[in-house]
């Protein structure tokens, strides 16, 4: 068992849930409302110093009663220590959790991917858009257990919607300005991007079936 | 055959050619044009997955694609004859491949390389086009997962054979309807039928 669990319990008390070792990895469950505080402490505390956020992902189990878990895989590059922090989100409540982009910038796209695939809303995320599927995708969240493997629409409807997308609209103005490419674009494409011609983007939904 | 009038271009009187064909002059001309075209196909590689690795092997020195006049890989659709889709096509790329196909000048052909490009392959999922023929017309399907370079070369030789059989007397060869964004190339019922599960997944239903 990673010694960080004991120091976590001393610092946060009842907000730290059960902890166990699986395949050599220490897994600790924490309270969903204080996840940002705990993760910030794990990064900033000099004896912990988990400075590297390896991955943010989520797990949904086949058992419909079992909550969805958001998983943070942490690593301390100096100490070579690893820890896995999990937060449980019950399915009957809104799937919302605080974003940790303010702690690790690496969480930006990782949280966007989790939002895209599971429909979990990360509060105070600077740019919570779909990452893998296109922004006008309306079939739902593909990695949820209630999502059919081949999607919800018929194949013809899927092809039609895919072909209706503007391939030039996959980039936001922010992304193009980061790449410093927007001034090299043709004038008509720049105008289209400025008009926001990216189709009707569905609002981030709190729940898939809500 | 490049003689089809574009919008606004002066119409070529095709009826004369059709009425006198086939005769000695037009068949000789067909032979000459098809010989030139089939021996200088410029591919536009659209490699999205592991099939593209086999395509690279085909283009490299051991198998040497340039033996068949394909040494110039044009990474611009404006100067290409064959769209070679090597790999699976996700829905996100469907409008891209259609735009590339529309940007290619006539005459143009399409080779669908590998199981995924031809049928969706093992990726019978929410994210994958089930065969690129639901998006662009396809001339030659090369089976395999991925096809060996010999397989791709055989597909290219089949395309040569197909081109050598073309005649300018048949105006339907180059007919292309103008599709707007979001239009299906073939009827929706046919897209559904082509995308049905097959092989071992035949027992699965759409809700599975």
HADDOCK unambig.tbl for C-alpha pairs under 7 A between the chains (distance, minus, plus):
assign (segid A and resid 134 and name CA) (segid B and resid 92 and name CA) 6.85 0.50 0.50
assign (segid A and resid 148 and name CA) (segid B and resid 207 and name CA) 5.49 0.50 0.50
assign (segid A and resid 148 and name CA) (segid B and resid 208 and name CA) 5.94 0.50 0.50
assign (segid A and resid 149 and name CA) (segid B and resid 125 and name CA) 5.49 0.50 0.50
assign (segid A and resid 149 and name CA) (segid B and resid 126 and name CA) 5.96 0.50 0.50
assign (segid A and resid 149 and name CA) (segid B and resid 208 and name CA) 6.48 0.50 0.50
assign (segid A and resid 150 and name CA) (segid B and resid 124 and name CA) 6.58 0.50 0.50
assign (segid A and resid 150 and name CA) (segid B and resid 125 and name CA) 4.40 0.50 0.50
assign (segid A and resid 150 and name CA) (segid B and resid 126 and name CA) 4.14 0.50 0.50
assign (segid A and resid 150 and name CA) (segid B and resid 206 and name CA) 6.43 0.50 0.50
assign (segid A and resid 151 and name CA) (segid B and resid 126 and name CA) 4.46 0.50 0.50
assign (segid A and resid 154 and name CA) (segid B and resid 192 and name CA) 6.87 0.50 0.50
assign (segid A and resid 155 and name CA) (segid B and resid 191 and name CA) 6.62 0.50 0.50
assign (segid A and resid 155 and name CA) (segid B and resid 192 and name CA) 5.37 0.50 0.50
assign (segid A and resid 155 and name CA) (segid B and resid 195 and name CA) 6.61 0.50 0.50
assign (segid A and resid 156 and name CA) (segid B and resid 188 and name CA) 5.05 0.50 0.50
assign (segid A and resid 156 and name CA) (segid B and resid 191 and name CA) 5.29 0.50 0.50
assign (segid A and resid 156 and name CA) (segid B and resid 192 and name CA) 5.58 0.50 0.50
assign (segid A and resid 159 and name CA) (segid B and resid 91 and name CA) 6.90 0.50 0.50
assign (segid A and resid 160 and name CA) (segid B and resid 182 and name CA) 5.21 0.50 0.50
assign (segid A and resid 160 and name CA) (segid B and resid 183 and name CA) 6.42 0.50 0.50
assign (segid A and resid 160 and name CA) (segid B and resid 184 and name CA) 6.07 0.50 0.50
assign (segid A and resid 161 and name CA) (segid B and resid 182 and name CA) 6.41 0.50 0.50
assign (segid A and resid 162 and name CA) (segid B and resid 91 and name CA) 5.54 0.50 0.50
assign (segid A and resid 162 and name CA) (segid B and resid 92 and name CA) 6.36 0.50 0.50
assign (segid A and resid 162 and name CA) (segid B and resid 94 and name CA) 6.40 0.50 0.50
assign (segid A and resid 162 and name CA) (segid B and resid 95 and name CA) 6.69 0.50 0.50
assign (segid A and resid 163 and name CA) (segid B and resid 94 and name CA) 6.01 0.50 0.50
assign (segid A and resid 163 and name CA) (segid B and resid 95 and name CA) 4.76 0.50 0.50
assign (segid A and resid 163 and name CA) (segid B and resid 181 and name CA) 6.20 0.50 0.50
assign (segid A and resid 163 and name CA) (segid B and resid 182 and name CA) 4.51 0.50 0.50
assign (segid A and resid 164 and name CA) (segid B and resid 181 and name CA) 5.11 0.50 0.50
assign (segid A and resid 164 and name CA) (segid B and resid 182 and name CA) 3.67 0.50 0.50
assign (segid A and resid 165 and name CA) (segid B and resid 95 and name CA) 6.72 0.50 0.50
assign (segid A and resid 167 and name CA) (segid B and resid 95 and name CA) 6.02 0.50 0.50
assign (segid A and resid 167 and name CA) (segid B and resid 96 and name CA) 5.93 0.50 0.50
